[in-house]
Every structure is written in structure tokens, then in C-alpha cells.
Amino acid sequence: MKVIFYRAVNKGTIKANFNLLLPSGMIIYKMTWMLMHDGREFLNMPSEKVTNALGITKYYPIVSFETTELRDIFQQKCKVALSEYLNNNPDCQNPVSKEKKYENKDANEW
């Protein structure tokens, strides 16, 4: 897994947007790195914004996982890829990246 595009946002809970290249050659565009106020962090997969006739906006996933276990494994591997990208690209200023380090365990499985 490899981050091929990264843009720091640092607005509210959104830390960054990025694109991810998987070992299969598939690219996932428009992923979002989130950091909650309580310190939890997670990655949002791409979603579609839909506003109905009443003006209510909802977001629907474009990509999802069959189980939460698979999602958690994927997110951990994404965090490894983000950490590697930020370590190799010091111009990407994001204070969170310097605090958290992730181990690269079986990163090529995905």
C-alpha cells in the first residue's frame, strides 16, 4: 500500500485527504484522515454526498468492507502507509504524523 497523493487540511476533525495505491494496482481516491477531539483517529473511505428535496444531506459509502475486522485491518495498513509517506515527505506539515508511528505488518497483503 502506498499513498500517492496527500493534502493536509487541518480543519475541524479533518487532518488530510489522500489517494491510496493498493498492491493490486487499484487506486482509492478521496480518502480522509480524521482525528476526533478525544484523540481517536480513523480513515473515511470515499462517499457520495446526496441532498434530498427537503435539503437534508447524507453521505453514502462508495466502498465498504464485509466485516469490521477487515475494515480495521485495512485502516491499520492505511495508517502505516500514511506514516511512511509523511516520513519520506517532510514538507507535508501535519503535527499528528510526528506523534503516531505505525508498524508495517504484512503491508503487501492488501
GUTIMI-729223 format. One line per 2 residues: number of its first residue (from 1); their letters; for each residue x, y, z of N, C-alpha, C, O, CB. Coordinates in Angstrom, 3 decimals. Atoms other than C-alpha are relative to their C-alpha. Glycine has a CB too. Layout:
<recs>
NUM	A	X/Y/Z/X/Y/Z/X/Y/Z/X/Y/Z/X/Y/Z ~ ...
</recs>
This chain:
<recs>
1	MK	0.830/-1.177/0.000/0.000/0.000/0.000/0.874/1.239/0.000/1.902/1.286/0.676/-0.944/-0.001/1.199 ~ -0.826/-1.192/0.101/1.286/3.437/-0.864/-0.883/1.231/-0.207/-1.788/1.220/-1.041/1.017/-0.139/-1.151
3	VI	0.689/-1.273/0.197/-0.019/6.991/-0.511/0.627/0.667/-1.216/1.843/0.857/-1.260/0.095/0.923/1.279 ~ -0.526/-0.608/1.218/0.315/8.624/-3.934/-0.402/1.462/-0.134/0.093/2.158/-1.021/-0.473/-0.771/-1.209
5	FY	0.363/-1.409/-0.055/-1.333/11.967/-3.155/-0.404/0.305/1.437/-1.096/-0.488/2.076/-1.158/0.344/-1.012 ~ 0.305/-0.394/-1.376/-1.607/13.818/0.164/-0.182/1.497/0.053/0.641/2.252/-0.465/1.113/-0.449/0.976
7	RA	0.236/-1.429/-0.186/-3.114/17.176/1.036/-0.457/0.229/1.436/-1.541/-0.205/1.826/-1.057/0.540/-1.020 ~ 0.367/-0.330/-1.376/-3.110/18.418/4.629/-1.172/0.969/-0.028/-1.195/1.903/-0.830/1.207/0.609/0.778
9	VN	1.174/-0.857/-0.084/-6.431/20.020/5.565/-0.013/0.719/1.347/-0.142/1.942/1.405/-1.296/-0.823/-0.194 ~ -0.027/-0.541/-1.363/-6.282/20.508/9.357/-1.150/0.971/0.255/-0.944/2.094/0.715/1.329/0.701/0.258
11	KG	1.202/-0.809/-0.210/-9.832/21.840/9.519/-1.004/-0.839/0.791/-1.499/-1.853/0.300/-0.616/0.484/-1.369 ~ 0.890/0.791/-0.845/-12.018/20.639/12.376/0.630/-1.349/0.300/1.772/-1.421/0.755/-1.371/-0.185/-0.672
13	TI	-0.535/1.341/-0.253/-11.590/16.894/12.677/0.732/-0.577/-1.213/1.338/-1.644/-1.115/-1.124/-0.937/0.408 ~ -0.671/0.503/1.210/-10.236/16.500/9.123/1.469/0.410/0.022/1.792/1.598/0.046/-0.696/0.538/-1.291
15	KA	-1.443/-0.253/0.021/-6.444/16.177/9.117/0.531/0.074/-1.426/1.367/0.923/-1.734/0.741/-1.088/0.775 ~ -0.538/0.031/1.362/-5.858/15.327/5.448/-0.910/-0.789/-0.925/-1.744/-1.582/-0.488/1.409/-0.605/-0.010
17	NF	0.594/0.812/1.057/-7.179/13.966/2.176/1.148/-0.682/-0.726/2.236/-0.119/-0.842/-0.881/0.866/-0.989 ~ -1.067/0.713/0.698/-5.204/11.355/0.263/-0.559/-1.045/-0.941/-1.714/-1.455/-0.826/0.942/-0.651/0.995
19	NL	0.302/1.105/0.912/-5.224/8.778/-2.527/0.948/-1.132/0.332/2.095/-0.908/0.719/0.133/0.430/-1.507 ~ -0.749/1.172/-0.421/-4.018/5.255/-1.929/0.128/-0.999/-1.143/-0.868/-1.382/-1.758/-0.670/-0.655/1.206
21	LL	-0.264/1.030/1.003/-2.390/2.806/-4.356/0.137/-1.338/0.714/0.974/-1.488/1.603/1.286/0.329/-0.830 ~ -0.068/1.339/-0.592/-3.009/-0.847/-3.440/0.970/-0.863/-0.806/1.211/-0.577/-1.979/-1.412/-0.662/0.050
23	PS	-0.929/0.870/0.736/-0.552/-3.625/-4.380/-0.614/-0.621/-1.251/0.106/-0.971/-2.185/0.491/-1.099/0.905 ~ 0.683/0.562/1.170/-3.167/-4.946/-6.825/0.027/0.966/-1.186/-0.265/0.571/-2.314/-1.448/-0.351/0.352
25	GM	0.013/-1.012/1.040/-2.801/-1.690/-8.797/-1.236/0.888/0.081/-1.312/1.906/-0.607/0.075/-0.655/-1.356 ~ 1.211/-0.814/-0.172/-6.203/-0.360/-7.721/0.343/1.251/0.792/1.129/1.197/1.738/-1.123/-0.807/0.713
27	II	-0.197/-1.256/-0.712/-6.260/3.285/-6.606/-1.323/0.401/0.643/-2.365/0.412/-0.011/0.525/1.119/-0.957 ~ 1.169/-0.523/-0.701/-8.696/4.536/-3.983/0.214/1.501/0.143/1.170/1.943/0.780/-0.209/-0.700/1.409
29	YK	-0.077/-1.458/-0.025/-9.297/8.270/-4.407/-0.860/0.557/1.131/-1.795/-0.094/1.597/-0.445/0.589/-1.351 ~ 0.806/-0.786/-0.933/-10.632/10.823/-1.914/-0.201/-0.660/1.359/-1.311/-0.665/1.891/-1.330/0.275/-0.608
31	MT	0.070/0.495/-1.373/-9.844/9.115/1.374/0.252/1.180/0.937/0.896/2.156/0.554/1.039/-1.160/0.249 ~ -0.134/-1.088/-0.963/-9.968/11.291/4.500/0.544/-0.539/1.310/0.067/-1.552/1.820/-1.351/0.706/0.226
33	WM	-0.598/0.339/-1.292/-7.826/11.094/7.644/-0.647/0.910/1.035/-0.560/2.134/0.943/1.579/0.163/-0.014 ~ 0.742/-0.744/-1.015/-9.866/12.136/10.680/0.647/-0.179/1.377/1.114/-1.266/1.715/-1.473/-0.459/0.035
35	LM	-0.456/0.063/-1.386/-8.742/12.956/14.221/-1.082/0.642/0.862/-1.334/1.844/0.781/1.394/0.720/0.190 ~ 1.081/-0.484/-0.851/-11.537/13.254/16.757/0.569/0.772/1.185/1.749/0.637/1.512/-0.874/-1.171/0.489
37	HD	-0.441/-0.835/-1.121/-11.364/15.664/19.700/0.447/-0.825/1.200/1.217/-0.344/2.032/-1.114/0.935/0.418 ~ -0.402/0.863/-1.115/-10.997/12.722/22.111/1.268/-0.806/-0.311/1.666/-1.662/0.480/-1.138/-0.950/0.353
39	GR	-1.256/0.661/0.344/-7.841/11.523/20.311/-0.152/-1.202/-0.917/0.843/-1.686/-1.456/0.683/-0.427/1.239 ~ 0.196/1.125/0.925/-9.404/8.700/18.276/0.257/0.477/-1.414/-0.092/1.599/-1.782/-1.434/-0.597/0.126
41	EF	-0.209/-0.347/1.403/-8.323/8.656/14.672/-0.492/-1.137/-0.868/-0.422/-2.305/-0.485/1.490/0.303/-0.288 ~ 0.451/1.007/0.939/-9.760/6.861/11.704/0.036/0.568/-1.404/0.253/1.763/-1.605/-1.411/-0.491/0.355
43	LN	-0.052/-0.376/1.403/-9.888/6.932/7.935/-1.363/-0.221/-0.620/-1.964/-1.282/-0.456/1.084/-0.801/-0.753 ~ 1.267/0.124/0.721/-13.001/7.580/5.887/0.277/-0.429/-1.428/1.142/0.123/-2.108/-0.792/1.332/0.025
45	MP	-0.050/0.405/1.391/-13.422/5.757/2.633/-0.806/1.019/-0.813/-1.569/1.794/-0.237/-0.553/-1.457/-0.191 ~ 0.745/-0.944/0.826/-14.818/7.732/-0.315/-1.509/-0.190/0.177/-1.992/-1.304/0.378/0.386/-0.163/-1.477
47	SE	1.457/0.065/-0.108/-18.506/8.586/-0.109/-0.625/0.999/-0.966/0.035/1.905/-1.476/-0.464/0.282/1.457 ~ 0.740/-0.887/0.895/-21.156/10.275/-2.200/-0.951/0.859/0.826/-1.714/0.345/1.643/-0.781/-0.812/-1.076
49	KV	0.866/-0.944/-0.706/-22.921/13.376/-0.887/-1.316/0.121/-0.770/-1.322/0.430/-1.962/0.693/1.400/0.153 ~ 1.311/-0.081/0.628/-26.670/13.330/-1.584/-0.894/0.903/0.839/-1.038/0.703/2.045/-0.631/-1.410/-0.164
51	TN	0.940/-0.893/-0.668/-29.098/16.111/-0.720/-1.384/-0.251/-0.586/-1.578/-0.167/-1.799/0.422/1.502/-0.160 ~ 1.345/0.288/0.490/-32.798/15.261/-0.916/-0.795/1.281/-0.212/-0.283/2.379/0.010/-0.735/-0.917/0.975
53	AL	0.851/-1.152/0.317/-35.688/17.556/-1.872/-0.269/0.878/1.219/-0.573/2.061/1.067/-1.318/-0.474/-0.585 ~ 0.222/-0.761/-1.227/-36.072/18.637/1.782/1.256/0.736/0.456/1.230/1.460/1.452/-0.480/-0.922/1.101
55	GI	-1.244/-0.667/-0.356/-32.470/19.854/1.861/0.845/-0.779/0.999/1.843/-0.260/1.501/-0.301/1.349/0.556 ~ -0.750/0.837/-0.935/-31.262/17.001/4.090/1.133/-0.679/-0.755/0.912/-1.343/-1.768/-0.925/-1.054/0.683
57	TK	-1.185/0.571/0.642/-27.730/15.927/3.200/0.444/-1.252/0.748/0.539/-1.263/1.975/1.150/1.035/-0.053 ~ -0.537/1.246/-0.544/-26.479/12.375/3.723/1.174/-0.432/-0.857/1.280/-0.062/-2.026/-1.089/-1.115/0.054
59	YY	-1.160/0.535/0.715/-23.268/10.621/2.751/-0.144/-1.519/-0.092/-0.402/-2.188/0.909/1.340/0.395/0.716 ~ 0.126/1.431/0.232/-23.371/7.141/1.231/1.349/-0.556/-0.442/2.001/0.015/-1.317/-1.094/-0.298/-1.058
61	PI	-1.319/0.556/0.341/-20.275/4.895/1.060/0.054/-0.506/-1.437/-0.914/-1.054/-1.965/0.355/-1.137/0.956 ~ -0.254/0.533/1.334/-18.819/4.055/-2.317/0.715/-1.343/0.118/0.508/-2.241/-0.698/0.839/0.997/-0.844
63	VS	-0.757/1.222/-0.269/-16.509/1.365/-0.910/-0.215/-0.366/1.464/-0.196/0.503/2.336/1.532/0.183/-0.325 ~ 0.134/0.430/-1.395/-17.064/-0.724/2.217/0.591/-1.396/0.157/1.057/-1.996/-0.812/-1.491/0.018/0.451
65	FE	-0.563/1.309/-0.304/-15.934/-3.937/3.905/-1.089/-0.923/0.530/-2.068/-0.487/1.135/1.150/0.121/1.020 ~ 0.979/0.994/-0.428/-17.798/-7.139/4.616/-0.077/-0.111/1.521/-1.153/-0.352/2.069/0.338/-1.353/-0.599
67	TT	-0.019/0.098/-1.466/-16.719/-7.174/8.292/0.768/1.170/0.599/1.588/1.800/-0.070/0.629/-1.339/0.452 ~ -0.748/-1.066/-0.686/-15.478/-4.658/10.842/1.441/-0.417/0.209/2.325/0.438/0.250/-0.652/0.347/1.354
69	EL	-1.374/0.472/-0.164/-12.400/-6.853/11.349/0.831/0.332/-1.243/1.958/0.813/-1.129/0.022/-1.522/0.270 ~ -0.706/-0.334/1.246/-11.422/-6.444/7.675/0.213/1.498/-0.120/1.276/1.942/-0.552/-0.779/-0.516/-1.218
71	RD	-0.134/-1.456/0.038/-12.078/-2.706/7.896/1.121/0.475/0.920/1.921/1.333/0.547/-1.320/0.667/0.394 ~ -1.031/-0.400/-0.961/-9.877/-2.398/10.988/1.399/-0.352/-0.489/2.333/0.431/-0.314/-0.255/-0.661/1.348
73	IF	-1.298/0.411/0.554/-7.029/-4.331/9.333/0.405/0.963/-1.120/1.550/1.409/-1.180/-0.060/-1.471/-0.534 ~ -0.275/-0.916/1.103/-7.289/-2.141/6.233/0.392/1.375/0.523/1.345/1.978/0.028/-1.219/0.113/-0.921
75	QQ	-0.321/-1.312/-0.552/-7.304/1.050/8.310/1.391/0.025/0.618/2.118/1.008/0.472/-1.035/0.399/1.039 ~ -1.335/0.055/-0.589/-4.203/-0.048/10.203/1.075/0.060/-1.085/2.085/0.746/-0.928/0.162/-1.278/0.841
77	KC	-0.962/-0.009/1.101/-2.388/-0.698/6.923/0.043/1.376/-0.685/1.103/1.815/-1.131/-0.356/-1.095/-1.026 ~ 0.032/-1.362/0.542/-3.513/2.706/5.615/0.805/0.944/0.883/1.522/1.808/0.378/-1.450/0.501/-0.129
79	KV	-0.738/-0.854/-0.935/-2.085/4.344/8.741/1.505/-0.219/-0.144/2.292/0.718/-0.016/-0.443/-0.278/1.452 ~ -1.415/0.294/0.259/1.221/2.603/8.074/0.449/0.739/-1.258/1.503/1.375/-1.271/0.234/-1.537/-0.154
81	AL	-0.345/-0.664/1.260/1.210/3.918/4.503/0.066/1.520/0.185/0.953/2.170/-0.368/-1.027/-0.360/-1.095 ~ -0.030/-1.436/-0.283/0.384/7.438/5.735/1.265/0.387/0.765/1.913/1.384/0.448/-1.242/0.410/0.798
83	SE	-1.190/-0.272/-0.808/3.174/7.307/8.303/1.261/-0.031/-0.870/2.125/0.837/-0.750/0.116/-1.025/1.150 ~ -1.154/0.116/0.890/5.688/6.149/5.663/0.056/1.190/-0.957/1.128/1.748/-1.193/-0.055/-1.323/-0.790
85	YL	0.037/-1.130/0.920/4.570/8.853/3.240/0.471/1.280/0.695/1.299/2.017/0.159/-1.421/0.188/-0.561 ~ -0.348/-1.228/-0.716/4.864/11.614/5.829/1.458/0.003/0.449/2.093/1.057/0.477/-0.910/0.180/1.207
87	NN	-1.417/0.084/-0.364/8.276/10.367/6.993/0.900/0.266/-1.201/1.987/0.824/-1.052/0.315/-1.374/0.594 ~ -0.788/-0.195/1.218/9.516/10.428/3.381/-0.249/1.346/-0.664/0.461/1.713/-1.600/-0.298/-1.099/-0.978
89	NP	0.359/-1.297/0.578/7.913/13.808/2.608/-0.141/1.030/1.115/-1.256/1.422/1.461/-1.316/-0.100/-0.822 ~ 0.048/-0.907/-1.155/8.834/16.181/5.434/-0.662/1.346/-0.301/-1.022/2.072/0.626/1.395/0.242/0.506
91	DC	0.672/-1.253/0.342/7.334/19.123/3.520/-1.487/-0.028/0.333/-2.126/1.019/0.439/0.185/0.300/-1.471 ~ 1.414/0.133/-0.382/3.881/17.752/4.401/-0.094/0.217/1.501/0.087/-0.711/2.288/-0.586/-1.409/-0.408
93	QN	0.057/-0.339/-1.421/3.446/19.535/7.706/-1.341/-0.425/0.571/-2.388/0.109/0.206/0.228/1.513/0.221 ~ 1.196/0.479/-0.691/0.962/17.663/9.868/0.448/-0.476/1.365/1.063/-1.538/1.459/-0.732/-1.147/-0.802
95	PV	-0.524/0.342/-1.320/1.654/17.584/13.617/-0.374/-1.395/0.481/0.375/-1.997/1.249/-0.477/0.994/0.990 ~ 0.419/1.320/-0.452/-0.264/14.350/14.122/0.958/-1.072/-0.500/1.226/-2.046/0.204/-1.425/-0.300/-0.472
97	SK	-0.864/1.014/0.593/2.079/12.439/11.808/1.272/-0.221/0.805/1.830/-1.318/0.780/0.357/0.389/-1.413 ~ -1.223/0.142/-0.769/5.039/13.085/14.091/-0.246/-0.697/1.345/0.688/-1.229/1.945/0.626/1.365/0.227
99	EK	0.319/0.606/-1.288/3.235/11.782/17.193/-0.275/-1.487/-0.103/0.052/-2.237/0.816/-1.186/0.685/0.608 ~ 0.439/1.383/0.130/1.938/8.478/15.878/0.896/-0.738/-0.982/1.163/-0.254/-2.082/-1.470/-0.068/-0.454
101	KY	-0.787/0.869/0.868/4.075/5.708/14.432/-0.739/-1.326/-0.103/-1.251/-1.830/0.897/1.466/-0.199/0.546 ~ 0.693/1.254/0.210/2.582/2.564/12.930/0.971/-1.019/-0.570/1.823/-0.703/-1.400/-1.210/0.188/-0.933
103	EN	-0.864/1.070/0.478/4.265/-0.749/12.349/-0.535/-0.519/-1.314/-1.747/-0.592/-1.515/0.106/-1.138/1.033 ~ 0.364/0.539/1.275/4.257/-2.162/8.878/-0.060/-1.511/0.097/0.944/-2.196/-0.099/0.978/0.447/-1.079
105	KD	0.204/1.448/-0.121/2.807/-5.638/9.401/-0.745/-0.503/-1.218/-1.900/-0.136/-1.434/-0.776/-0.354/1.297 ~ 0.626/0.591/1.176/2.072/-7.555/6.218/-0.657/1.035/-0.897/-1.784/0.836/-1.350/-1.021/-1.019/0.421
107	AN	0.578/-1.102/0.781/1.518/-4.329/4.283/-0.330/-0.429/-1.423/-1.184/0.186/-2.061/0.959/1.187/-0.030 ~ 0.237/0.399/1.380/1.594/-6.180/0.974/-1.183/-0.943/-0.166/-1.514/-1.314/-1.292/1.226/-0.646/-0.550
109	EW	1.149/0.890/0.112/-1.387/-8.412/1.795/-1.145/0.651/-0.744/-1.932/-0.033/-1.398/-0.463/-0.434/1.370 ~ 1.117/-0.685/0.641/-3.750/-5.758/0.502/0.404/0.344/-1.411/-0.383/0.931/-2.153/-0.420/1.273/0.783
</recs>
